[in-house]
Amino acid sequence: MAKTTPALFVRQVRQEVAKIAWPTRKEATISTLMVFVMVVVASLFFLVVDQLMAWGVKLIFGLGG
């Protein structure tokens, strides 16, 4: 394996960073909002499933109040 000098490494890193297609501010904002929306949807889903399972356990075993 060929050894890489620090200068060559930095040059290669800069070349790779130049290839990155950075998102626009609008794209980043929309993506962030979509993540928050999906977190809320998933949280509500698991809340409902948890409550249904707790209700089922109480119904079957007669536990809880």
Predicted model as a PDB file, atoms N, CA, C, CB and O in Angstrom, pLDDT in the B-factor column:
MODEL        1                                                                  
ATOM      1  N   MET A   1       0.855  -1.182   0.000  1.00 67.00           N  
ATOM      2  CA  MET A   1       0.000   0.000   0.000  1.00 67.00           C  
ATOM      3  C   MET A   1       0.891   1.231   0.000  1.00 67.00           C  
ATOM      4  CB  MET A   1      -0.968   0.006   1.227  1.00 67.00           C  
ATOM      5  O   MET A   1       1.838   1.313   0.782  1.00 67.00           O  
ATOM      6  N   ALA A   2       0.598   2.178  -0.862  1.00 75.00           N  
ATOM      7  CA  ALA A   2       1.409   3.392  -0.978  1.00 75.00           C  
ATOM      8  C   ALA A   2       1.164   4.306   0.208  1.00 75.00           C  
ATOM      9  CB  ALA A   2       1.101   4.131  -2.291  1.00 75.00           C  
ATOM     10  O   ALA A   2       0.039   4.441   0.691  1.00 75.00           O  
ATOM     11  N   LYS A   3       2.234   4.928   0.665  1.00 85.00           N  
ATOM     12  CA  LYS A   3       2.097   5.877   1.776  1.00 85.00           C  
ATOM     13  C   LYS A   3       1.599   7.217   1.244  1.00 85.00           C  
ATOM     14  CB  LYS A   3       3.451   6.057   2.526  1.00 85.00           C  
ATOM     15  O   LYS A   3       1.988   7.659   0.163  1.00 85.00           O  
ATOM     16  N   THR A   4       0.735   7.847   2.023  1.00 84.00           N  
ATOM     17  CA  THR A   4       0.177   9.141   1.651  1.00 84.00           C  
ATOM     18  C   THR A   4       0.769  10.213   2.553  1.00 84.00           C  
ATOM     19  CB  THR A   4      -1.372   9.131   1.746  1.00 84.00           C  
ATOM     20  O   THR A   4       0.755  10.088   3.778  1.00 84.00           O  
ATOM     21  N   THR A   5       1.278  11.247   1.946  1.00 93.00           N  
ATOM     22  CA  THR A   5       1.821  12.348   2.740  1.00 93.00           C  
ATOM     23  C   THR A   5       0.661  13.189   3.265  1.00 93.00           C  
ATOM     24  CB  THR A   5       2.809  13.221   1.896  1.00 93.00           C  
ATOM     25  O   THR A   5      -0.430  13.168   2.696  1.00 93.00           O  
ATOM     26  N   PRO A   6       0.891  13.923   4.339  1.00 92.00           N  
ATOM     27  CA  PRO A   6      -0.182  14.790   4.852  1.00 92.00           C  
ATOM     28  C   PRO A   6      -0.684  15.793   3.812  1.00 92.00           C  
ATOM     29  CB  PRO A   6       0.304  15.540   6.080  1.00 92.00           C  
ATOM     30  O   PRO A   6      -1.884  16.058   3.739  1.00 92.00           O  
ATOM     31  N   ALA A   7       0.209  16.344   3.020  1.00 94.00           N  
ATOM     32  CA  ALA A   7      -0.196  17.317   1.995  1.00 94.00           C  
ATOM     33  C   ALA A   7      -1.080  16.656   0.941  1.00 94.00           C  
ATOM     34  CB  ALA A   7       1.045  17.948   1.325  1.00 94.00           C  
ATOM     35  O   ALA A   7      -2.083  17.230   0.518  1.00 94.00           O  
ATOM     36  N   LEU A   8      -0.710  15.457   0.522  1.00 94.00           N  
ATOM     37  CA  LEU A   8      -1.516  14.734  -0.460  1.00 94.00           C  
ATOM     38  C   LEU A   8      -2.882  14.386   0.123  1.00 94.00           C  
ATOM     39  CB  LEU A   8      -0.791  13.455  -0.921  1.00 94.00           C  
ATOM     40  O   LEU A   8      -3.900  14.490  -0.562  1.00 94.00           O  
ATOM     41  N   PHE A   9      -2.900  13.975   1.378  1.00 94.00           N  
ATOM     42  CA  PHE A   9      -4.166  13.650   2.040  1.00 94.00           C  
ATOM     43  C   PHE A   9      -5.095  14.863   2.056  1.00 94.00           C  
ATOM     44  CB  PHE A   9      -3.911  13.156   3.479  1.00 94.00           C  
ATOM     45  O   PHE A   9      -6.272  14.751   1.713  1.00 94.00           O  
ATOM     46  N   VAL A  10      -4.574  16.008   2.449  1.00 95.00           N  
ATOM     47  CA  VAL A  10      -5.397  17.228   2.499  1.00 95.00           C  
ATOM     48  C   VAL A  10      -5.907  17.571   1.107  1.00 95.00           C  
ATOM     49  CB  VAL A  10      -4.589  18.419   3.083  1.00 95.00           C  
ATOM     50  O   VAL A  10      -7.065  17.960   0.955  1.00 95.00           O  
ATOM     51  N   ARG A  11      -5.072  17.435   0.099  1.00 95.00           N  
ATOM     52  CA  ARG A  11      -5.480  17.725  -1.276  1.00 95.00           C  
ATOM     53  C   ARG A  11      -6.606  16.780  -1.717  1.00 95.00           C  
ATOM     54  CB  ARG A  11      -4.272  17.604  -2.234  1.00 95.00           C  
ATOM     55  O   ARG A  11      -7.564  17.205  -2.362  1.00 95.00           O  
ATOM     56  N   GLN A  12      -6.480  15.502  -1.366  1.00 95.00           N  
ATOM     57  CA  GLN A  12      -7.521  14.539  -1.718  1.00 95.00           C  
ATOM     58  C   GLN A  12      -8.828  14.821  -0.983  1.00 95.00           C  
ATOM     59  CB  GLN A  12      -7.050  13.125  -1.410  1.00 95.00           C  
ATOM     60  O   GLN A  12      -9.909  14.677  -1.554  1.00 95.00           O  
ATOM     61  N   VAL A  13      -8.728  15.221   0.278  1.00 94.00           N  
ATOM     62  CA  VAL A  13      -9.934  15.561   1.038  1.00 94.00           C  
ATOM     63  C   VAL A  13     -10.637  16.750   0.408  1.00 94.00           C  
ATOM     64  CB  VAL A  13      -9.587  15.865   2.507  1.00 94.00           C  
ATOM     65  O   VAL A  13     -11.862  16.751   0.279  1.00 94.00           O  
ATOM     66  N   ARG A  14      -9.878  17.760   0.016  1.00 96.00           N  
ATOM     67  CA  ARG A  14     -10.493  18.938  -0.627  1.00 96.00           C  
ATOM     68  C   ARG A  14     -11.164  18.565  -1.945  1.00 96.00           C  
ATOM     69  CB  ARG A  14      -9.435  20.029  -0.873  1.00 96.00           C  
ATOM     70  O   ARG A  14     -12.224  19.097  -2.276  1.00 96.00           O  
ATOM     71  N   GLN A  15     -10.552  17.654  -2.696  1.00 96.00           N  
ATOM     72  CA  GLN A  15     -11.164  17.217  -3.949  1.00 96.00           C  
ATOM     73  C   GLN A  15     -12.486  16.497  -3.691  1.00 96.00           C  
ATOM     74  CB  GLN A  15     -10.205  16.300  -4.720  1.00 96.00           C  
ATOM     75  O   GLN A  15     -13.462  16.703  -4.412  1.00 96.00           O  
ATOM     76  N   GLU A  16     -12.511  15.665  -2.673  1.00 94.00           N  
ATOM     77  CA  GLU A  16     -13.736  14.932  -2.356  1.00 94.00           C  
ATOM     78  C   GLU A  16     -14.828  15.868  -1.833  1.00 94.00           C  
ATOM     79  CB  GLU A  16     -13.446  13.837  -1.324  1.00 94.00           C  
ATOM     80  O   GLU A  16     -15.997  15.714  -2.185  1.00 94.00           O  
ATOM     81  N   VAL A  17     -14.454  16.831  -1.001  1.00 94.00           N  
ATOM     82  CA  VAL A  17     -15.436  17.790  -0.471  1.00 94.00           C  
ATOM     83  C   VAL A  17     -16.035  18.619  -1.600  1.00 94.00           C  
ATOM     84  CB  VAL A  17     -14.784  18.717   0.580  1.00 94.00           C  
ATOM     85  O   VAL A  17     -17.210  18.981  -1.552  1.00 94.00           O  
ATOM     86  N   ALA A  18     -15.230  18.920  -2.613  1.00 94.00           N  
ATOM     87  CA  ALA A  18     -15.733  19.700  -3.747  1.00 94.00           C  
ATOM     88  C   ALA A  18     -16.791  18.928  -4.535  1.00 94.00           C  
ATOM     89  CB  ALA A  18     -14.578  20.091  -4.671  1.00 94.00           C  
ATOM     90  O   ALA A  18     -17.608  19.542  -5.223  1.00 94.00           O  
ATOM     91  N   LYS A  19     -16.793  17.607  -4.450  1.00 95.00           N  
ATOM     92  CA  LYS A  19     -17.756  16.781  -5.182  1.00 95.00           C  
ATOM     93  C   LYS A  19     -19.113  16.695  -4.484  1.00 95.00           C  
ATOM     94  CB  LYS A  19     -17.197  15.389  -5.370  1.00 95.00           C  
ATOM     95  O   LYS A  19     -20.089  16.256  -5.093  1.00 95.00           O  
ATOM     96  N   ILE A  20     -19.190  17.101  -3.235  1.00 94.00           N  
ATOM     97  CA  ILE A  20     -20.428  16.969  -2.468  1.00 94.00           C  
ATOM     98  C   ILE A  20     -21.484  17.919  -3.004  1.00 94.00           C  
ATOM     99  CB  ILE A  20     -20.178  17.238  -0.977  1.00 94.00           C  
ATOM    100  O   ILE A  20     -21.208  19.095  -3.240  1.00 94.00           O  
ATOM    101  N   ALA A  21     -22.690  17.410  -3.194  1.00 94.00           N  
ATOM    102  CA  ALA A  21     -23.825  18.243  -3.615  1.00 94.00           C  
ATOM    103  C   ALA A  21     -24.554  18.678  -2.345  1.00 94.00           C  
ATOM    104  CB  ALA A  21     -24.798  17.462  -4.607  1.00 94.00           C  
ATOM    105  O   ALA A  21     -25.422  17.957  -1.853  1.00 94.00           O  
ATOM    106  N   TRP A  22     -24.215  19.832  -1.821  1.00 92.00           N  
ATOM    107  CA  TRP A  22     -24.808  20.318  -0.584  1.00 92.00           C  
ATOM    108  C   TRP A  22     -26.254  20.732  -0.820  1.00 92.00           C  
ATOM    109  CB  TRP A  22     -23.997  21.496  -0.021  1.00 92.00           C  
ATOM    110  O   TRP A  22     -26.558  21.324  -1.855  1.00 92.00           O  
ATOM    111  N   PRO A  23     -27.162  20.430   0.124  1.00 95.00           N  
ATOM    112  CA  PRO A  23     -28.566  20.827  -0.056  1.00 95.00           C  
ATOM    113  C   PRO A  23     -28.727  22.340   0.110  1.00 95.00           C  
ATOM    114  CB  PRO A  23     -29.473  20.082   0.952  1.00 95.00           C  
ATOM    115  O   PRO A  23     -27.954  23.000   0.804  1.00 95.00           O  
ATOM    116  N   THR A  24     -29.749  22.854  -0.547  1.00 97.00           N  
ATOM    117  CA  THR A  24     -30.055  24.276  -0.372  1.00 97.00           C  
ATOM    118  C   THR A  24     -30.705  24.465   0.993  1.00 97.00           C  
ATOM    119  CB  THR A  24     -30.990  24.804  -1.516  1.00 97.00           C  
ATOM    120  O   THR A  24     -31.082  23.495   1.651  1.00 97.00           O  
ATOM    121  N   ARG A  25     -30.830  25.712   1.410  1.00 97.00           N  
ATOM    122  CA  ARG A  25     -31.473  25.991   2.696  1.00 97.00           C  
ATOM    123  C   ARG A  25     -32.914  25.489   2.693  1.00 97.00           C  
ATOM    124  CB  ARG A  25     -31.435  27.500   3.006  1.00 97.00           C  
ATOM    125  O   ARG A  25     -33.390  24.962   3.699  1.00 97.00           O  
ATOM    126  N   LYS A  26     -33.606  25.651   1.571  1.00 98.00           N  
ATOM    127  CA  LYS A  26     -34.998  25.198   1.474  1.00 98.00           C  
ATOM    128  C   LYS A  26     -35.081  23.677   1.603  1.00 98.00           C  
ATOM    129  CB  LYS A  26     -35.624  25.655   0.137  1.00 98.00           C  
ATOM    130  O   LYS A  26     -35.932  23.158   2.325  1.00 98.00           O  
ATOM    131  N   GLU A  27     -34.192  22.962   0.899  1.00 97.00           N  
ATOM    132  CA  GLU A  27     -34.193  21.500   0.982  1.00 97.00           C  
ATOM    133  C   GLU A  27     -33.892  21.022   2.405  1.00 97.00           C  
ATOM    134  CB  GLU A  27     -33.168  20.914   0.002  1.00 97.00           C  
ATOM    135  O   GLU A  27     -34.519  20.080   2.890  1.00 97.00           O  
ATOM    136  N   ALA A  28     -32.943  21.663   3.065  1.00 97.00           N  
ATOM    137  CA  ALA A  28     -32.595  21.273   4.438  1.00 97.00           C  
ATOM    138  C   ALA A  28     -33.759  21.546   5.391  1.00 97.00           C  
ATOM    139  CB  ALA A  28     -31.333  22.029   4.911  1.00 97.00           C  
ATOM    140  O   ALA A  28     -34.034  20.746   6.285  1.00 97.00           O  
ATOM    141  N   THR A  29     -34.443  22.680   5.196  1.00 98.00           N  
ATOM    142  CA  THR A  29     -35.584  23.022   6.047  1.00 98.00           C  
ATOM    143  C   THR A  29     -36.714  22.022   5.864  1.00 98.00           C  
ATOM    144  CB  THR A  29     -36.081  24.438   5.740  1.00 98.00           C  
ATOM    145  O   THR A  29     -37.299  21.558   6.842  1.00 98.00           O  
ATOM    146  N   ILE A  30     -37.022  21.689   4.615  1.00 98.00           N  
ATOM    147  CA  ILE A  30     -38.103  20.739   4.342  1.00 98.00           C  
ATOM    148  C   ILE A  30     -37.765  19.364   4.918  1.00 98.00           C  
ATOM    149  CB  ILE A  30     -38.362  20.633   2.822  1.00 98.00           C  
ATOM    150  O   ILE A  30     -38.620  18.705   5.509  1.00 98.00           O  
ATOM    151  N   SER A  31     -36.520  18.941   4.741  1.00 98.00           N  
ATOM    152  CA  SER A  31     -36.114  17.636   5.277  1.00 98.00           C  
ATOM    153  C   SER A  31     -36.211  17.617   6.798  1.00 98.00           C  
ATOM    154  CB  SER A  31     -34.681  17.297   4.837  1.00 98.00           C  
ATOM    155  O   SER A  31     -36.661  16.629   7.379  1.00 98.00           O  
ATOM    156  N   THR A  32     -35.796  18.689   7.437  1.00 98.00           N  
ATOM    157  CA  THR A  32     -35.867  18.774   8.897  1.00 98.00           C  
ATOM    158  C   THR A  32     -37.312  18.721   9.371  1.00 98.00           C  
ATOM    159  CB  THR A  32     -35.194  20.061   9.396  1.00 98.00           C  
ATOM    160  O   THR A  32     -37.628  18.009  10.324  1.00 98.00           O  
ATOM    161  N   LEU A  33     -38.185  19.464   8.718  1.00 98.00           N  
ATOM    162  CA  LEU A  33     -39.599  19.456   9.088  1.00 98.00           C  
ATOM    163  C   LEU A  33     -40.210  18.064   8.892  1.00 98.00           C  
ATOM    164  CB  LEU A  33     -40.373  20.496   8.261  1.00 98.00           C  
ATOM    165  O   LEU A  33     -41.016  17.618   9.709  1.00 98.00           O  
ATOM    166  N   MET A  34     -39.829  17.388   7.818  1.00 98.00           N  
ATOM    167  CA  MET A  34     -40.356  16.042   7.575  1.00 98.00           C  
ATOM    168  C   MET A  34     -39.896  15.067   8.658  1.00 98.00           C  
ATOM    169  CB  MET A  34     -39.918  15.537   6.192  1.00 98.00           C  
ATOM    170  O   MET A  34     -40.652  14.184   9.063  1.00 98.00           O  
ATOM    171  N   VAL A  35     -38.669  15.228   9.121  1.00 98.00           N  
ATOM    172  CA  VAL A  35     -38.182  14.372  10.208  1.00 98.00           C  
ATOM    173  C   VAL A  35     -39.014  14.609  11.463  1.00 98.00           C  
ATOM    174  CB  VAL A  35     -36.680  14.641  10.494  1.00 98.00           C  
ATOM    175  O   VAL A  35     -39.423  13.653  12.121  1.00 98.00           O  
ATOM    176  N   PHE A  36     -39.268  15.873  11.801  1.00 98.00           N  
ATOM    177  CA  PHE A  36     -40.075  16.175  12.984  1.00 98.00           C  
ATOM    178  C   PHE A  36     -41.491  15.622  12.847  1.00 98.00           C  
ATOM    179  CB  PHE A  36     -40.124  17.688  13.221  1.00 98.00           C  
ATOM    180  O   PHE A  36     -42.039  15.088  13.811  1.00 98.00           O  
ATOM    181  N   VAL A  37     -42.085  15.741  11.671  1.00 98.00           N  
ATOM    182  CA  VAL A  37     -43.428  15.210  11.441  1.00 98.00           C  
ATOM    183  C   VAL A  37     -43.433  13.692  11.630  1.00 98.00           C  
ATOM    184  CB  VAL A  37     -43.925  15.581  10.021  1.00 98.00           C  
ATOM    185  O   VAL A  37     -44.332  13.153  12.276  1.00 98.00           O  
ATOM    186  N   MET A  38     -42.441  13.004  11.075  1.00 98.00           N  
ATOM    187  CA  MET A  38     -42.385  11.549  11.204  1.00 98.00           C  
ATOM    188  C   MET A  38     -42.147  11.115  12.643  1.00 98.00           C  
ATOM    189  CB  MET A  38     -41.294  10.987  10.312  1.00 98.00           C  
ATOM    190  O   MET A  38     -42.655  10.074  13.062  1.00 98.00           O  
ATOM    191  N   VAL A  39     -41.386  11.890  13.407  1.00 98.00           N  
ATOM    192  CA  VAL A  39     -41.173  11.581  14.823  1.00 98.00           C  
ATOM    193  C   VAL A  39     -42.492  11.678  15.580  1.00 98.00           C  
ATOM    194  CB  VAL A  39     -40.122  12.536  15.445  1.00 98.00           C  
ATOM    195  O   VAL A  39     -42.800  10.820  16.407  1.00 98.00           O  
ATOM    196  N   VAL A  40     -43.270  12.718  15.300  1.00 98.00           N  
ATOM    197  CA  VAL A  40     -44.564  12.881  15.962  1.00 98.00           C  
ATOM    198  C   VAL A  40     -45.513  11.745  15.574  1.00 98.00           C  
ATOM    199  CB  VAL A  40     -45.187  14.246  15.602  1.00 98.00           C  
ATOM    200  O   VAL A  40     -46.194  11.185  16.433  1.00 98.00           O  
ATOM    201  N   VAL A  41     -45.561  11.406  14.296  1.00 98.00           N  
ATOM    202  CA  VAL A  41     -46.440  10.327  13.830  1.00 98.00           C  
ATOM    203  C   VAL A  41     -46.042   8.999  14.480  1.00 98.00           C  
ATOM    204  CB  VAL A  41     -46.386  10.208  12.283  1.00 98.00           C  
ATOM    205  O   VAL A  41     -46.904   8.261  14.959  1.00 98.00           O  
ATOM    206  N   ALA A  42     -44.749   8.694  14.498  1.00 98.00           N  
ATOM    207  CA  ALA A  42     -44.284   7.443  15.102  1.00 98.00           C  
ATOM    208  C   ALA A  42     -44.582   7.427  16.602  1.00 98.00           C  
ATOM    209  CB  ALA A  42     -42.771   7.252  14.857  1.00 98.00           C  
ATOM    210  O   ALA A  42     -44.983   6.399  17.146  1.00 98.00           O  
ATOM    211  N   SER A  43     -44.387   8.565  17.268  1.00 98.00           N  
ATOM    212  CA  SER A  43     -44.660   8.638  18.705  1.00 98.00           C  
ATOM    213  C   SER A  43     -46.133   8.383  19.000  1.00 98.00           C  
ATOM    214  CB  SER A  43     -44.245  10.005  19.259  1.00 98.00           C  
ATOM    215  O   SER A  43     -46.464   7.645  19.928  1.00 98.00           O  
ATOM    216  N   LEU A  44     -47.007   8.984  18.224  1.00 98.00           N  
ATOM    217  CA  LEU A  44     -48.444   8.775  18.423  1.00 98.00           C  
ATOM    218  C   LEU A  44     -48.826   7.322  18.146  1.00 98.00           C  
ATOM    219  CB  LEU A  44     -49.255   9.718  17.516  1.00 98.00           C  
ATOM    220  O   LEU A  44     -49.634   6.737  18.868  1.00 98.00           O  
ATOM    221  N   PHE A  45     -48.244   6.747  17.102  1.00 98.00           N  
ATOM    222  CA  PHE A  45     -48.521   5.348  16.783  1.00 98.00           C  
ATOM    223  C   PHE A  45     -48.139   4.439  17.951  1.00 98.00           C  
ATOM    224  CB  PHE A  45     -47.763   4.926  15.513  1.00 98.00           C  
ATOM    225  O   PHE A  45     -48.931   3.596  18.372  1.00 98.00           O  
ATOM    226  N   PHE A  46     -46.920   4.615  18.473  1.00 98.00           N  
ATOM    227  CA  PHE A  46     -46.478   3.753  19.560  1.00 98.00           C  
ATOM    228  C   PHE A  46     -47.239   4.027  20.855  1.00 98.00           C  
ATOM    229  CB  PHE A  46     -44.990   3.931  19.789  1.00 98.00           C  
ATOM    230  O   PHE A  46     -47.420   3.114  21.661  1.00 98.00           O  
ATOM    231  N   LEU A  47     -47.687   5.256  21.072  1.00 98.00           N  
ATOM    232  CA  LEU A  47     -48.524   5.552  22.227  1.00 98.00           C  
ATOM    233  C   LEU A  47     -49.834   4.772  22.149  1.00 98.00           C  
ATOM    234  CB  LEU A  47     -48.802   7.062  22.321  1.00 98.00           C  
ATOM    235  O   LEU A  47     -50.265   4.167  23.130  1.00 98.00           O  
ATOM    236  N   VAL A  48     -50.461   4.792  20.978  1.00 98.00           N  
ATOM    237  CA  VAL A  48     -51.728   4.085  20.797  1.00 98.00           C  
ATOM    238  C   VAL A  48     -51.524   2.576  20.952  1.00 98.00           C  
ATOM    239  CB  VAL A  48     -52.335   4.407  19.412  1.00 98.00           C  
ATOM    240  O   VAL A  48     -52.303   1.912  21.636  1.00 98.00           O  
ATOM    241  N   VAL A  49     -50.490   2.039  20.324  1.00 98.00           N  
ATOM    242  CA  VAL A  49     -50.226   0.597  20.430  1.00 98.00           C  
ATOM    243  C   VAL A  49     -49.954   0.217  21.878  1.00 98.00           C  
ATOM    244  CB  VAL A  49     -49.031   0.189  19.536  1.00 98.00           C  
ATOM    245  O   VAL A  49     -50.453  -0.806  22.346  1.00 98.00           O  
ATOM    246  N   ASP A  50     -49.175   1.014  22.594  1.00 97.00           N  
ATOM    247  CA  ASP A  50     -48.875   0.731  23.995  1.00 97.00           C  
ATOM    248  C   ASP A  50     -50.141   0.747  24.844  1.00 97.00           C  
ATOM    249  CB  ASP A  50     -47.866   1.744  24.538  1.00 97.00           C  
ATOM    250  O   ASP A  50     -50.331  -0.120  25.697  1.00 97.00           O  
ATOM    251  N   GLN A  51     -50.999   1.721  24.614  1.00 97.00           N  
ATOM    252  CA  GLN A  51     -52.244   1.802  25.383  1.00 97.00           C  
ATOM    253  C   GLN A  51     -53.150   0.609  25.083  1.00 97.00           C  
ATOM    254  CB  GLN A  51     -52.981   3.118  25.073  1.00 97.00           C  
ATOM    255  O   GLN A  51     -53.778   0.064  25.991  1.00 97.00           O  
ATOM    256  N   LEU A  52     -53.221   0.203  23.825  1.00 97.00           N  
ATOM    257  CA  LEU A  52     -54.038  -0.963  23.466  1.00 97.00           C  
ATOM    258  C   LEU A  52     -53.493  -2.235  24.106  1.00 97.00           C  
ATOM    259  CB  LEU A  52     -54.096  -1.128  21.942  1.00 97.00           C  
ATOM    260  O   LEU A  52     -54.258  -3.070  24.589  1.00 97.00           O  
ATOM    261  N   MET A  53     -52.181  -2.379  24.107  1.00 95.00           N  
ATOM    262  CA  MET A  53     -51.586  -3.575  24.718  1.00 95.00           C  
ATOM    263  C   MET A  53     -51.798  -3.563  26.230  1.00 95.00           C  
ATOM    264  CB  MET A  53     -50.076  -3.661  24.392  1.00 95.00           C  
ATOM    265  O   MET A  53     -52.066  -4.611  26.818  1.00 95.00           O  
ATOM    266  N   ALA A  54     -51.685  -2.408  26.862  1.00 92.00           N  
ATOM    267  CA  ALA A  54     -51.925  -2.309  28.308  1.00 92.00           C  
ATOM    268  C   ALA A  54     -53.373  -2.642  28.619  1.00 92.00           C  
ATOM    269  CB  ALA A  54     -51.578  -0.894  28.831  1.00 92.00           C  
ATOM    270  O   ALA A  54     -53.658  -3.340  29.593  1.00 92.00           O  
ATOM    271  N   TRP A  55     -54.283  -2.150  27.802  1.00 93.00           N  
ATOM    272  CA  TRP A  55     -55.706  -2.457  27.991  1.00 93.00           C  
ATOM    273  C   TRP A  55     -55.953  -3.960  27.833  1.00 93.00           C  
ATOM    274  CB  TRP A  55     -56.576  -1.660  26.982  1.00 93.00           C  
ATOM    275  O   TRP A  55     -56.709  -4.550  28.604  1.00 93.00           O  
ATOM    276  N   GLY A  56     -55.315  -4.577  26.833  1.00 92.00           N  
ATOM    277  CA  GLY A  56     -55.473  -6.012  26.615  1.00 92.00           C  
ATOM    278  C   GLY A  56     -54.936  -6.832  27.779  1.00 92.00           C  
ATOM    279  O   GLY A  56     -55.558  -7.814  28.184  1.00 92.00           O  
ATOM    280  N   VAL A  57     -53.795  -6.443  28.318  1.00 89.00           N  
ATOM    281  CA  VAL A  57     -53.224  -7.163  29.460  1.00 89.00           C  
ATOM    282  C   VAL A  57     -54.145  -7.039  30.669  1.00 89.00           C  
ATOM    283  CB  VAL A  57     -51.810  -6.624  29.799  1.00 89.00           C  
ATOM    284  O   VAL A  57     -54.380  -8.018  31.378  1.00 89.00           O  
ATOM    285  N   LYS A  58     -54.668  -5.830  30.904  1.00 90.00           N  
ATOM    286  CA  LYS A  58     -55.582  -5.631  32.043  1.00 90.00           C  
ATOM    287  C   LYS A  58     -56.848  -6.470  31.842  1.00 90.00           C  
ATOM    288  CB  LYS A  58     -55.950  -4.118  32.204  1.00 90.00           C  
ATOM    289  O   LYS A  58     -57.369  -7.045  32.798  1.00 90.00           O  
ATOM    290  N   LEU A  59     -57.331  -6.538  30.627  1.00 90.00           N  
ATOM    291  CA  LEU A  59     -58.536  -7.298  30.338  1.00 90.00           C  
ATOM    292  C   LEU A  59     -58.302  -8.795  30.569  1.00 90.00           C  
ATOM    293  CB  LEU A  59     -58.991  -7.043  28.894  1.00 90.00           C  
ATOM    294  O   LEU A  59     -59.143  -9.477  31.153  1.00 90.00           O  
ATOM    295  N   ILE A  60     -57.186  -9.283  30.119  1.00 90.00           N  
ATOM    296  CA  ILE A  60     -56.892 -10.721  30.223  1.00 90.00           C  
ATOM    297  C   ILE A  60     -56.563 -11.130  31.654  1.00 90.00           C  
ATOM    298  CB  ILE A  60     -55.728 -11.092  29.301  1.00 90.00           C  
ATOM    299  O   ILE A  60     -57.099 -12.113  32.167  1.00 90.00           O  
ATOM    300  N   PHE A  61     -55.685 -10.374  32.290  1.00 87.00           N  
ATOM    301  CA  PHE A  61     -55.190 -10.780  33.614  1.00 87.00           C  
ATOM    302  C   PHE A  61     -55.886 -10.070  34.775  1.00 87.00           C  
ATOM    303  CB  PHE A  61     -53.711 -10.522  33.697  1.00 87.00           C  
ATOM    304  O   PHE A  61     -55.692 -10.445  35.931  1.00 87.00           O  
ATOM    305  N   GLY A  62     -56.683  -9.063  34.484  1.00 85.00           N  
ATOM    306  CA  GLY A  62     -57.368  -8.331  35.533  1.00 85.00           C  
ATOM    307  C   GLY A  62     -56.408  -7.561  36.430  1.00 85.00           C  
ATOM    308  O   GLY A  62     -56.656  -7.396  37.625  1.00 85.00           O  
ATOM    309  N   LEU A  63     -55.298  -7.085  35.838  1.00 70.00           N  
ATOM    310  CA  LEU A  63     -54.290  -6.342  36.598  1.00 70.00           C  
ATOM    311  C   LEU A  63     -54.558  -4.852  36.512  1.00 70.00           C  
ATOM    312  CB  LEU A  63     -52.875  -6.657  36.086  1.00 70.00           C  
ATOM    313  O   LEU A  63     -55.249  -4.395  35.602  1.00 70.00           O  
ATOM    314  N   GLY A  64     -54.038  -4.122  37.415  1.00 60.00           N  
ATOM    315  CA  GLY A  64     -54.112  -2.665  37.373  1.00 60.00           C  
ATOM    316  C   GLY A  64     -55.449  -2.138  37.860  1.00 60.00           C  
ATOM    317  O   GLY A  64     -56.326  -2.891  38.285  1.00 60.00           O  
ATOM    318  N   GLY A  65     -55.577  -0.817  37.784  1.00 55.00           N  
ATOM    319  CA  GLY A  65     -56.786  -0.224  38.334  1.00 55.00           C  
ATOM    320  C   GLY A  65     -57.681   0.334  37.363  1.00 55.00           C  
ATOM    321  O   GLY A  65     -58.733   0.860  37.725  1.00 55.00           O  
TER     322      GLY A  65                                                      
ENDMDL                                                                          
END                                                                             
